[in-house]
């Protein structure tokens, strides 16, 4: 009589605990194989800042270039070029100056390939000193500044206008053209 009681108790225990143990096994995470990362690709980026006249034709342009890659550990590139301009802040006898940076700053981040095009997060800052009409050197400097920031998609091997805006002091405009070329 003892054996059937023990046997029934074990059977009852197996019935009660069986689904719980199965549920625990199902809840265990199953490792899925990770997809291999695509190899890094490198690109030569050519930036052209163009000042356009009222007729839409370029009157001035400046070129800058850099390299970027799709490597996850190296997703940024920067270009800095310009001048530190002294600004008189105190009396002329005291010769107190403060310096202001003017020029071009371009930052490229998060480079990715998307359907044969290059997707980048781009920040461009273009600043210069404006000279009031009739003066060769401004007594109090006026700074012109254009700043753009956006994710952009650039077709490969094709110059593309990514940013444009009207000039504040003329009837012309300014634009940033980017050309992305794959490096072999």
Buried (B, 14 or more C-beta within 10 A) or exposed (E): EEEEEEEEEEEEEEEEEEEEEEEEEEEEEEEEEEEEEEEEBBBEBBBBBBBBBEEEEEEEEEEBEBEBBBEEEEBEBEBEEBEEBEBBEEEEEEEEEEEBEBBBBBBBBBBBBEEEBBBBBBBBBBBBBBEEEEEEEEEEBEEBEBEBEEEBBBBBEEEBEBBBEEBEEBEBBBBBBBBBBEEE
